[in-house]
Amino acid sequence: MIAASARLWQEAPLAGRTSGGRLTLREGPIFLVLDLAGAADQVAAAERAACRAFTGLLSSLSQELPALRTPAGPGAPPLTGAVARAMAGAVAPFAPAFITPMAAVAGAVADHVLSAIRAESTLTRAAVNNGGDIALHLGGEARYAIGIHDGRPEGGIVGTVGLAAGDGIGGIATSGWRGRSHSLGIADAVTVLARTAAGADAAATMIANAVDLPGTSGVTRAPARSLSPDSDLGDRLVTVDVAPLAPRDRAQALDSGLALAESCRHRGLIAAAFLCLQGEVRATGGSDRLFDDREGTP
C-alpha cells in the first residue's frame, strides 16, 4: 500500500542511474530500480520499453484512486486501467476480508513495467524493484538470490533464497508494521514468493495483518487516517509500536499468520512465505530454499 498526497501524485517522472549504472524511474511515491542482464542492444531496448510503460502510469492510477481505495468484494466499482485491474485481481481472492486494491499497487506497477520489458526485449534476467517489491523474470540458467530480512532496525538477513528460471517465481514482496505502509498486524516482516509481484504484494499484506495479538497491552495502535490522511485503511487501527513479547505470545501471533500463509499456499496464491517477529522466523513452502545467512551454508 502507499498513501500519497494529491501533490505527490502530480509530480513529473524522473529517470536516472544508480551508482552501479542501473536505470531508475521515479514519479511521486513510486521509485523503480531496474536490474537487467543480457546483450547490450537488448538491455537498451528493455530500458526504452520500461520508460514508455512508466510514463503516464501514475496519472492513470490517480484518476481511479477513489475506486482503488474501495474494499474488494461485491459492490466494488469497476476499474478500467490495466494496472488498476491487475491490482483488483490480486486482492480479489482475499475478499470478503478487508482489503483494497491499494494493497497490490507496488507489485502491480512492477509487473506492468516488467511485462513491457519482456514484450520488447530478450534478457537473461530482469528484475523491477519497486521499493522492495520485485517483479522478476529469469531466463536460461540465470539465478537470483534474495535476502530475507527480519525487519528490525537492529536485525539483519536471516537467510538467503536462491531462485532459478524453472521455479515459477515472478514476484517477491514484503510487508510488516515497520515497513513503508501501515499494517493491522505486528509482524516485523513477512516476505512472500508468488507467480506475480501483485499477488505477492497482496498476500504479504494479508499475512502480515494476520500476525497479531488482538487486545494485548503490548501493542500500540492508532487510526491510519491520523498518520496518513489519504490512507485506504481509514480509521482502522494500525500498529505503531510493539513492546518485547513473551515467547508464548510471539508463538501465538506467528501461528496465526502461518495458518493464513499455509492456506494461501494450498490455494495456489503463493509459493512460499517467511514470517518474522522479534527475531523468530516461520516459513511455509520455503524451507528447502532457505540458506542460513550466518554461515552462508544450506
N, C-alpha and C positions, 0 to 999 in steps of 0.2 A: 504494500500500500504506500501511497505517497499523499501528503497533504500539501497543497501549494496555493499561494495567493493568486488572485487574478493577474496581478502584475507579472509574477513569475511565468505564468502560462503564456505570456505575450512576448517574452524575450526572444531575440533573434538567435538562430543557431550559430554555433562556432565550431569550426573544425580545427584540429591541432595535432600535435605529436607528443608522445611521451618521450622521456629521455632515451628510451630504447628504440624509438622510431615507430611505435605503433600508432595507428590512426585513432584519434579521439573525436567524438561528436558530442556536443553539449547544447542543450536548449532547456531553459528553465530548470526544473528539478531532475531532468534526465541527463546522465553522463555516461556515455558508452566508451569502452576501450575495446578495440578490435585486435585479436591475436590471429594473424593469418599466415599460413605457410603453404608454399607452392612455388611454381615458376613465377618469375618476376612479372611477366605480362598478365598472368592470371591474378596475382595479388593486386596489380594495378586495376584490373577490370573489377575485382571484388570491391576495392575501395570506392570506385566510381559508383557502383551499384548501391553500396551502403549509403553514400551521400544522397543519392536520389531518393532512396527509400525513407531516409530520415527527414528530408526536407518537407515541411508542412505537416509532419506527423503529430506534433504537439498541438497545433492549431486544430487539426481534425478531431483529436480526442477532447479538446476543451469544449468543442461545440456539443458534445454528447455528455458532458460532465454530470449534469443532474441525473441522467439515466444511469450512468456508471456508478453513482453513489447510492442507487436504489438496491435494496436486498434482492438477491436471486430468488426465483420461485414464481409461482403463479401470480400473474398481475404485473410482473416486471415489464417495463416499457421496452419496445423493440429498439435494437441498435443497428446502425447502418454501416459504419466503417469496418474495415477488415480487422483491424486490431481490436476495436471495441467488441466485435462479435467473438473474436478469439478469447478475450477476457471473460465474456459471459459464458462461453462454452467451458472454460476451465473451472469456473466456480459452480456451474450447474449441478455437478454430481454431489455437492455438499448440502444443497437445499433439502429440507426446509430449515436446517440450522442457519443461523445468521451469518451471511457472507455477502459482500457486494463484489461486482466485477473489479473494483479497485484492488482487491486482494491479489489480482494476477497482472496488474499493469506493467510492472518491471519486467516480468518474464515474457509477457506478450509482445512488448516492444522489442526485446532482444530476439525473440523468434521471428518477428517481422523482418528485421534487418538481416538476420541470417538467411531467411528464405530468399530475399532479394540477391544476396551474395551467391548463393548456390545456383540460382537461376542464370547468373551471368558469368560464372567462372567455375573452374575445376581446381580445387585445392586439396592438399593432403590434410590440412587442419584449419578449421575456422571456429573461433570462439568469440562471441559477442557478450561482453561483460557489462551488465547494467547495474552498477552499484553492488556487485557481489552475486547477483542473479545472472546465470550464464546460459546462453543458448549455444549448443556445441554440435559440430559436425567433424567426424573423423573419417578419413578415407585410407584404404590400403592397410599398411602396417602401422599407421600413426597411433600414438598413445597419448593420453592426457592424464596428468596427476592433479588431484585437488587435495588441499589440506582441510581437515575437519577441525575447526577452531571451537573451543569450548565456550566462547562468547564473553568471557570475563576479562576485564582490563588487565588483571594480574594473571590471567590464564595463558593458554597457548594452544598450539596444534596438538590434538590428542591422537591423531592418526592421519594417514595419507591413503587416499583411494586411487587406485590406478584403473583407468578406463581404456578400452580398445574399441576399434571400429565395429566389431561384431556384438558389442554389449547392448546396443539399442538405447543408450542413454543420450538424449538430446537436450536435457535441461537439468540444471543444478540451481537450487535456491535455498536460502537460509532466512529464518525468521526467529524472533525472540524479543523479550521485553527490553533488551539492551540495544536493539537494532535501530535503524533509521525510521522505522514505522512503529506505531503503537501496537501492543499486544494485550489480549484479555487474559493471558496466562502468565506463568512465572518462569518458563524455560529461559535459560541464558541464550541458548541457540538450538535450533532444530534445522538440520541440513537434510534436504531431500533430493534424491535422484529420480528422474522420471523421463518419459519419452519427449516431453517438451518443457521449455522453461516456464511457460504459463501454467502448465499442470503442476510442475514442481513448486512454483510460487504459491498457488492456491493451497496446495496440500501442506506446505511448510507453515503457512499462516494458521490453518486449522489445527494442525498437530501441536504447534506452539501454544495455541489457545487452550488446548486440552490438557497440557501440563500445568496443573493448577491445584490449589488447596482452597476451595471456596470457604470464606468465613474466617480464615486463620488471621490472627492478630499480627503475624509477622510480615504481612504483605500490605504495602501502602498503595492505594489506588486513587485515581482522580478521573473526573469526566473527560473523555477525549476532547470534547469541544473546548474545555478550559485550557488545554495545552495547544491544540491546533484548531482554530475556529472553523476551518473548512473540512475537518476530518469526516470521512464517511461513517465513522463509528458514533457520531452524535454525542449523546450524553452517556453512553455506555462507559463503565468504569474500566480504565486501563491501568496496567501496572507501572508504577514509577519507582518502586524500591522493594527489595526483598531482603529481609534480615536472614542471618545464618539459620539454616533449618536443621532440625534433628534428623539423624539418618532415617528414621521411620517416616518422617514427613517427606523427605526427598524421595524415598522409595514410592510412597503413595502417589505423589504428583507425577513421577516418571511412569509409573504403571498406568495411570490414566491416559497419558499421552501415547504410550506404547500401544495400548489397546486400539486407539484410533489409527495409529500408523500401520499396525498389522491388518486392520480392516481395509485400509486404503490399498495395501499391497495385495491382499487377496482379491480385491475388486479390480485389480489391474490399473489402478490410478497412479501408483508409484512403483519403482523398482526397489528402493531402499530408503531408510531414514535413520538418522543419527541424532539422538536426543541428549542434550547436555544441561545439567542443573548442578551448580555449585560443586563442580569437579567430578561428578558422576556421569557416566555415559551409558546409554542403552542404544541398541541397534536392532533393526529388523531388515532382513534381506541383504545385509551388507557385511556380515561378519567375515565372509570369505574374501572380501575386497579390502578390508582394513589392515594397514600395515602400522605397527607400533612406531610412533614418532620418536620415542625416547632412545631406542637403539637403532632405528632405521631398518628394522628387520621385520619379516612377517610374524 
